């Protein structure tokens, strides 16, 4: 049963990125991407590259929210992935 709760533990205990409050609820994909980039670039505890850390956090949130994430917000977050790639030249 403990293995099923790994994502909740990551959400509670991960300190790899310090995120702005409510970043995943914003309605501007570019603002979300810029905030994630800033957090990843400034992090001293991440294990991978800043791009990888920022993208991982975004994808993790989308996957963790699952069916609870409404269609509009999911679209904003998917667009934030595109903006994040642009910011990092990927």
Buried (B, 14 or more C-beta within 10 A) or exposed (E): EEEEEEEEEEEEEEEBBEBEEEBBEBEEBBBBBBBBBBBBBEBEEBEEEBBBBBBBBBEBBBEBBEEEBEEEBBEBBEBBBEBBEEBBEE
